C-alpha cells in the first residue's frame, strides 16, 4: 500500500472556499480509479484555512497514475495558486489488513 497525507493551508478564506469545493469534487473520481483504496478530504473546524487529504493506493504506480488524471490536474490548476503552504507525507506501508477472496 502507498499512503499519502497532504495538509494544505489556503492563503485566505476566499481561497479556502475554492480549495474546499474543488477538493470535494475530486473525491468520487479518485475513488473510481483502479488503484485507489481510500480517498478522503478533511476540514479543520478550528482552522478554516486548513484542508487535509488522506489517500491510500495499491502501490506507488497507482498514486502516480492518480497524479496524471484529468481531475487531479484540474484541481492543481485551480487550487495551487491559492495555497500558502503545504506538507506531504508519502510513507510506503504494508497493510496489516488482508482481504480474503
TIRO-2110 file (N, C-alpha, C; in Angstrom, 1 decimal):
// TIRO-2110
0.8, -1.2, 0.0, N, 1, A
0.0, 0.0, 0.0, CA, 1, A
0.9, 1.2, 0.0, C, 1, A
0.4, 2.3, -0.6, N, 2, A
1.1, 3.6, -0.7, CA, 2, A
0.1, 4.6, -0.1, C, 2, A
0.5, 5.1, 1.1, N, 3, A
-0.4, 6.1, 1.7, CA, 3, A
0.1, 7.5, 1.6, C, 3, A
-0.8, 8.4, 1.4, N, 4, A
-0.4, 9.9, 1.2, CA, 4, A
-1.2, 10.7, 2.2, C, 4, A
-0.6, 11.6, 2.9, N, 5, A
-1.3, 12.5, 3.8, CA, 5, A
-0.8, 13.9, 3.3, C, 5, A
-1.7, 14.8, 3.0, N, 6, A
-1.3, 16.1, 2.5, CA, 6, A
-2.1, 17.1, 3.3, C, 6, A
-1.4, 18.1, 3.9, N, 7, A
-2.0, 19.2, 4.6, CA, 7, A
-1.7, 20.5, 3.9, C, 7, A
-2.8, 21.2, 3.6, N, 8, A
-2.7, 22.5, 2.8, CA, 8, A
-3.3, 23.6, 3.6, C, 8, A
-2.7, 24.8, 3.5, N, 9, A
-3.2, 26.0, 4.2, CA, 9, A
-3.4, 27.0, 3.1, C, 9, A
-4.7, 27.4, 2.9, N, 10, A
-5.0, 28.4, 1.9, CA, 10, A
-4.5, 29.8, 2.3, C, 10, A
-4.4, 30.6, 1.3, N, 11, A
-3.9, 32.0, 1.5, CA, 11, A
-4.9, 32.8, 2.3, C, 11, A
-6.2, 32.6, 2.1, N, 12, A
-7.2, 33.4, 2.7, CA, 12, A
-8.5, 32.6, 2.7, C, 12, A
-9.6, 33.2, 3.3, N, 13, A
-10.9, 32.5, 3.3, CA, 13, A
-11.5, 32.2, 2.0, C, 13, A
-11.4, 33.2, 1.1, N, 14, A
-11.9, 33.0, -0.3, CA, 14, A
-11.2, 31.8, -1.0, C, 14, A
-9.9, 31.8, -0.8, N, 15, A
-9.1, 30.7, -1.4, CA, 15, A
-9.5, 29.4, -0.8, C, 15, A
-9.7, 29.4, 0.5, N, 16, A
-10.1, 28.1, 1.2, CA, 16, A
-11.4, 27.6, 0.8, C, 16, A
-12.4, 28.5, 0.5, N, 17, A
-13.7, 28.1, 0.0, CA, 17, A
-13.5, 27.4, -1.4, C, 17, A
-12.7, 28.0, -2.2, N, 18, A
-12.5, 27.4, -3.6, CA, 18, A
-11.8, 26.0, -3.4, C, 18, A
-10.7, 26.0, -2.6, N, 19, A
-10.0, 24.7, -2.4, CA, 19, A
-10.9, 23.6, -1.8, C, 19, A
-11.7, 24.0, -0.9, N, 20, A
-12.6, 23.0, -0.3, CA, 20, A
-13.6, 22.4, -1.3, C, 20, A
-14.2, 23.3, -2.1, N, 21, A
-15.1, 22.9, -3.2, CA, 21, A
-14.4, 22.0, -4.2, C, 21, A
-13.3, 22.5, -4.7, N, 22, A
-12.6, 21.7, -5.7, CA, 22, A
-12.1, 20.4, -5.2, C, 22, A
-11.7, 20.4, -3.9, N, 23, A
-11.2, 19.1, -3.3, CA, 23, A
-12.4, 18.1, -3.2, C, 23, A
-13.5, 18.5, -2.8, N, 24, A
-14.7, 17.6, -2.7, CA, 24, A
-15.0, 17.1, -4.1, C, 24, A
-14.8, 17.9, -5.1, N, 25, A
-15.1, 17.4, -6.5, CA, 25, A
-14.2, 16.3, -6.9, C, 25, A
-13.0, 16.2, -6.2, N, 26, A
-12.1, 15.1, -6.6, CA, 26, A
-12.3, 13.8, -6.0, C, 26, A
-13.2, 13.7, -4.9, N, 27, A
-13.3, 12.5, -4.2, CA, 27, A
-13.9, 11.4, -5.0, C, 27, A
-15.0, 11.6, -5.7, N, 28, A
-15.7, 10.5, -6.4, CA, 28, A
-14.8, 10.0, -7.6, C, 28, A
-14.2, 10.9, -8.4, N, 29, A
-13.4, 10.3, -9.5, CA, 29, A
-12.1, 9.7, -9.0, C, 29, A
-11.6, 10.1, -7.9, N, 30, A
-10.4, 9.5, -7.3, CA, 30, A
-10.7, 8.1, -6.8, C, 30, A
-11.8, 8.0, -6.1, N, 31, A
-12.2, 6.6, -5.6, CA, 31, A
-12.5, 5.7, -6.7, C, 31, A
-12.9, 6.2, -7.9, N, 32, A
-13.2, 5.3, -9.0, CA, 32, A
-11.9, 4.8, -9.7, C, 32, A
-10.8, 5.4, -9.4, N, 33, A
-9.6, 4.9, -10.0, CA, 33, A
-9.2, 3.5, -9.6, C, 33, A
-8.7, 2.7, -10.5, N, 34, A
-8.5, 1.3, -10.3, CA, 34, A
-7.6, 1.0, -9.1, C, 34, A
-6.5, 1.8, -8.9, N, 35, A
-5.6, 1.5, -7.8, CA, 35, A
-5.9, 2.3, -6.5, C, 35, A
-6.9, 3.1, -6.5, N, 36, A
-7.2, 3.9, -5.3, CA, 36, A
-8.0, 3.0, -4.2, C, 36, A
-7.4, 2.9, -3.0, N, 37, A
-8.0, 2.1, -1.9, CA, 37, A
-8.9, 3.0, -1.0, C, 37, A
-8.5, 4.3, -0.9, N, 38, A
-9.1, 5.2, 0.1, CA, 38, A
-8.8, 6.6, -0.3, C, 38, A
-9.8, 7.5, -0.3, N, 39, A
-9.5, 8.9, -0.6, CA, 39, A
-10.5, 9.8, 0.2, C, 39, A
-10.0, 10.6, 1.0, N, 40, A
-10.9, 11.5, 1.8, CA, 40, A
-10.3, 12.9, 1.9, C, 40, A
-11.2, 13.9, 2.1, N, 41, A
-10.8, 15.2, 2.3, CA, 41, A
-11.3, 15.6, 3.7, C, 41, A
-10.4, 16.2, 4.5, N, 42, A
-10.8, 16.6, 5.9, CA, 42, A
-10.7, 18.1, 6.0, C, 42, A
-11.6, 18.6, 6.8, N, 43, A
-11.6, 20.1, 7.1, CA, 43, A
-11.5, 20.2, 8.6, C, 43, A
-10.7, 21.2, 8.9, N, 44, A
-10.4, 21.5, 10.3, CA, 44, A
-11.4, 22.6, 10.8, C, 44, A
-12.3, 22.3, 11.8, N, 45, A
-13.2, 23.2, 12.3, CA, 45, A
-12.6, 24.4, 13.0, C, 45, A
-11.4, 24.2, 13.6, N, 46, A
-10.7, 25.2, 14.3, CA, 46, A
-9.9, 26.1, 13.4, C, 46, A
-9.6, 25.7, 12.2, N, 47, A
-8.8, 26.5, 11.3, CA, 47, A
-9.4, 26.3, 9.9, C, 47, A
-10.3, 27.2, 9.5, N, 48, A
-11.0, 27.1, 8.2, CA, 48, A
-10.1, 27.2, 7.0, C, 48, A
-8.8, 27.6, 7.1, N, 49, A
-7.9, 27.7, 6.0, CA, 49, A
-7.2, 26.4, 5.7, C, 49, A
-7.4, 25.4, 6.6, N, 50, A
-6.6, 24.1, 6.5, CA, 50, A
-7.5, 23.0, 5.9, C, 50, A
-6.9, 22.4, 4.9, N, 51, A
-7.5, 21.2, 4.2, CA, 51, A
-6.5, 20.1, 4.2, C, 51, A
-7.0, 18.9, 4.5, N, 52, A
-6.1, 17.7, 4.5, CA, 52, A
-6.7, 16.6, 3.6, C, 52, A
-5.8, 16.0, 2.9, N, 53, A
-6.1, 14.8, 2.1, CA, 53, A
-5.6, 13.6, 2.8, C, 53, A
-6.3, 12.5, 2.8, N, 54, A
-5.9, 11.3, 3.3, CA, 54, A
-6.2, 10.3, 2.2, C, 54, A
-5.1, 9.7, 1.7, N, 55, A
-5.3, 8.8, 0.5, CA, 55, A
-4.5, 7.5, 0.6, C, 55, A
-5.0, 6.5, 0.0, N, 56, A
-4.2, 5.2, 0.0, CA, 56, A
-4.4, 4.6, -1.3, C, 56, A
-3.3, 4.1, -1.9, N, 57, A
-3.3, 3.5, -3.2, CA, 57, A
-2.6, 2.1, -3.1, C, 57, A
-2.9, 1.3, -4.1, N, 58, A
-2.4, -0.1, -4.1, CA, 58, A
-0.9, -0.1, -4.1, C, 58, A
-0.3, 0.9, -4.8, N, 59, A
1.2, 1.0, -4.8, CA, 59, A
1.6, 2.4, -5.4, C, 59, A
2.8, 2.6, -5.4, N, 60, A
3.3, 3.9, -5.9, CA, 60, A
2.9, 4.2, -7.4, C, 60, A
2.8, 3.2, -8.2, N, 61, A
2.4, 3.4, -9.6, CA, 61, A
1.0, 3.8, -9.6, C, 61, A
0.1, 3.3, -8.8, N, 62, A
-1.3, 3.8, -8.7, CA, 62, A
-1.4, 5.2, -8.3, C, 62, A
-0.6, 5.6, -7.4, N, 63, A
-0.5, 7.0, -7.0, CA, 63, A
-0.1, 7.9, -8.1, C, 63, A
1.0, 7.5, -8.8, N, 64, A
1.5, 8.3, -9.9, CA, 64, A
0.4, 8.4, -11.0, C, 64, A
-0.3, 7.3, -11.3, N, 65, A
-1.4, 7.3, -12.2, CA, 65, A
-2.5, 8.3, -11.8, C, 65, A
-2.8, 8.4, -10.5, N, 66, A
-3.7, 9.4, -9.9, CA, 66, A
-3.2, 10.8, -10.3, C, 66, A
-2.0, 11.1, -10.1, N, 67, A
-1.4, 12.4, -10.4, CA, 67, A
-1.6, 12.8, -11.8, C, 67, A
-1.7, 11.9, -12.7, N, 68, A
-1.8, 12.1, -14.2, CA, 68, A
-3.3, 12.3, -14.6, C, 68, A
-4.2, 12.0, -13.7, N, 69, A
-5.7, 12.1, -14.1, CA, 69, A
-6.1, 13.5, -14.4, C, 69, A
-7.2, 13.6, -15.2, N, 70, A
-7.7, 14.9, -15.6, CA, 70, A
-8.2, 15.6, -14.3, C, 70, A
-8.9, 14.9, -13.4, N, 71, A
-9.5, 15.6, -12.3, CA, 71, A
-8.4, 16.1, -11.3, C, 71, A
-7.3, 15.4, -11.2, N, 72, A
-6.2, 15.9, -10.4, CA, 72, A
-5.5, 17.1, -11.0, C, 72, A
-5.3, 17.1, -12.3, N, 73, A
-4.7, 18.2, -13.0, CA, 73, A
-5.5, 19.4, -12.9, C, 73, A
-6.8, 19.3, -13.0, N, 74, A
-7.8, 20.4, -12.9, CA, 74, A
-7.7, 21.0, -11.5, C, 74, A
-7.6, 20.1, -10.5, N, 75, A
-7.5, 20.6, -9.1, CA, 75, A
-6.2, 21.4, -8.9, C, 75, A
-5.1, 20.9, -9.5, N, 76, A
-3.9, 21.6, -9.3, CA, 76, A
-3.9, 23.0, -10.0, C, 76, A
-4.5, 23.0, -11.2, N, 77, A
-4.6, 24.3, -11.9, CA, 77, A
-5.4, 25.3, -11.1, C, 77, A
-6.5, 24.8, -10.6, N, 78, A
-7.4, 25.7, -9.9, CA, 78, A
-6.9, 26.1, -8.5, C, 78, A
-6.3, 25.2, -7.8, N, 79, A
-6.0, 25.4, -6.3, CA, 79, A
-4.6, 25.7, -6.0, C, 79, A
-3.6, 25.3, -6.7, N, 80, A
-2.2, 25.5, -6.2, CA, 80, A
-1.9, 27.0, -6.1, C, 80, A
-2.5, 27.9, -6.9, N, 81, A
-2.2, 29.3, -6.7, CA, 81, A
-2.8, 29.9, -5.4, C, 81, A
-3.7, 29.1, -4.9, N, 82, A
-4.5, 29.6, -3.7, CA, 82, A
-3.9, 29.1, -2.4, C, 82, A
-2.8, 28.3, -2.5, N, 83, A
-2.2, 27.6, -1.3, CA, 83, A
-1.0, 28.4, -0.8, C, 83, A
-1.0, 28.7, 0.5, N, 84, A
0.0, 29.4, 1.2, CA, 84, A
1.2, 28.4, 1.5, C, 84, A
0.9, 27.3, 2.0, N, 85, A
1.9, 26.3, 2.3, CA, 85, A
1.3, 24.9, 2.4, C, 85, A
2.2, 23.9, 2.2, N, 86, A
1.7, 22.5, 2.2, CA, 86, A
2.7, 21.6, 2.7, C, 86, A
2.3, 20.5, 3.3, N, 87, A
3.2, 19.4, 3.7, CA, 87, A
2.6, 18.1, 3.2, C, 87, A
3.5, 17.3, 2.7, N, 88, A
3.1, 16.0, 2.1, CA, 88, A
3.9, 14.9, 2.7, C, 88, A
3.3, 13.8, 3.2, N, 89, A
3.9, 12.6, 3.7, CA, 89, A
3.5, 11.5, 2.8, C, 89, A
4.5, 10.7, 2.4, N, 90, A
4.2, 9.6, 1.5, CA, 90, A
4.9, 8.3, 2.0, C, 90, A
4.5, 7.8, 3.1, N, 91, A
5.2, 6.6, 3.6, CA, 91, A
4.6, 5.3, 2.9, C, 91, A
5.5, 4.5, 2.3, N, 92, A
5.0, 3.3, 1.8, CA, 92, A
4.8, 2.3, 3.0, C, 92, A
3.8, 1.6, 2.9, N, 93, A
3.4, 0.7, 4.1, CA, 93, A
2.9, -0.6, 3.6, C, 93, A
3.0, -1.6, 4.4, N, 94, A
2.4, -2.9, 4.2, CA, 94, A
1.2, -2.9, 5.1, C, 94, A
0.0, -3.1, 4.6, N, 95, A
-1.2, -3.1, 5.4, CA, 95, A
-1.2, -4.3, 6.3, C, 95, A
-1.7, -4.1, 7.5, N, 96, A
-1.9, -5.2, 8.4, CA, 96, A
-3.3, -5.9, 8.1, C, 96, A
-4.1, -5.3, 7.3, N, 97, A
-5.4, -5.8, 6.9, CA, 97, A
-5.2, -6.5, 5.6, C, 97, A
-5.7, -7.7, 5.5, N, 98, A
-5.6, -8.5, 4.3, CA, 98, A
-7.0, -8.9, 3.9, C, 98, A
-7.3, -8.7, 2.6, N, 99, A
-8.6, -9.1, 2.1, CA, 99, A
-8.6, -10.5, 1.7, C, 99, A
-9.7, -11.2, 2.1, N, 100, A
-9.9, -12.6, 1.7, CA, 100, A
-10.7, -12.6, 0.4, C, 100, A
-10.3, -13.5, -0.5, N, 101, A
-11.1, -13.6, -1.7, CA, 101, A
-10.5, -13.0, -2.8, C, 101, A
END
